[in-house]
Amino acid sequence: MDTRPAEHGESNFAFLNRVAGPFWDRTRATVEAWFSGFPVSGQRTDLLARLRDDDDRQFDAAFWELYLHESLLREGFALTPHPDLTWTTSHPDFLVEGHDAGFYLEATVTGGPASQTASERRQGTIYDALDRLDSPNFSLCIQVYEEGQASPSTRRLRQALARWLSGLDPDEVAALCKADGHRALPQYDWEAGGWRIAFTAFPKKEEARGKAGGRAVGAWGPGRAFYVDDIGQVRRDLEDKSGKYGTPDLPLVIAVAVESSFYEGRYTMSCALFGSEAVQFDPATLAARSIRRPDGLWWRPDGARNTRVAAVIAARRPQPWNVTEPEPVTWLNPWALHPLPPVLPWESVALVIDLGEGKFVTKEAKRRAYEVLGLPEGWPAPEDPLADE
């Protein structure tokens, strides 16, 4: 049984396709059942290709479409993939009909910039290659200080590290470390193709030395600081989707899966849709009050906009092994050209507008996500997914 954790550069599909155990068998069987219920069409063929793609962004987008299709199908809706529209050559992901209502559904996934994803994949290639390095006496800490535009030759790097590690005595290094601390640990600096990487060797405990297998990389760094703008990213991606289909004859609903670890749910979406929060001071009285800047998808300085988008469904990154955890939320557009009737099972949020301050009114979900999907709470547990590792 292959119960190894996912490698750094391993795609979601590759990992899910090879990992073994009851937890993962149950996950795969459920995804396959969902796919078998997807209408046979060109979109089904495209969906399968993207689910098998080595690019996780393609996999995540395809799985989000599959998640939405299964959820709405179980709610009694009929879904037509890629319906033809008479006024445009573009095709939304689904026409959804049922419960005396109809709407177009467009799915999208938003997260970090593509450049950051590419960087992580290049570094992941290095970590995975070095994990296969035979290092029975030492664990490596990797610190990437400069990154090249392409992945380096990991074969040459492994050879250089093997020669360096073979010349180190773990007992001597352990004694030096005990006397002088981590400053005494040996370090190897490597530069090639725009990469500058430092390797530090940590001696393994005596009882763990001399054993083949296991991961050579014990830690990596340094930690990188970068500016996170989830609100702006979500708003920009929704903006791109909002104008793709002209002025539809039915409500247009955009479903967004947010992959960022910093996604704050209600705060992120309220700012992205209705304007970012700010504090306004009156210099005369020094009084302060909370306001929203007119920079949201649905509200700008000239008033309501993107009224063709009736609602936005938002959820934190559903994955095949955690589909019972994210709880989608439906955000309703109070200025919608074609308002969305209350037919969706998830929690909904509406902005009630009056001449004073607007306020958000939340309606609880009719059912939890696991109930909508017909799965037991806590699925696919109770097994530990990587129990043998």
FENSUL-V662253 format. One record per helix or strand of 2 or more residues. SS is the DSSP state (~ for helix, > for strand). FROM is the first residue (numbers start at 1). TO is the last residue. Records with the same first field share a line. If there is no record, write none. Layout:
SS->FROM-TO, FROM-TO
//
This chain:
~->12-18, 22-36, 42-51, 56-74, 114-131, 154-166, 170-184, 206-208, 230-242, 266-274, 369-372
>->78-81, 94-98, 101-110, 138-146, 187-192, 195-203, 217-221, 251-258, 277-281, 288-292, 299-300, 303-304, 309-316, 329-332, 347-352, 359-363
//
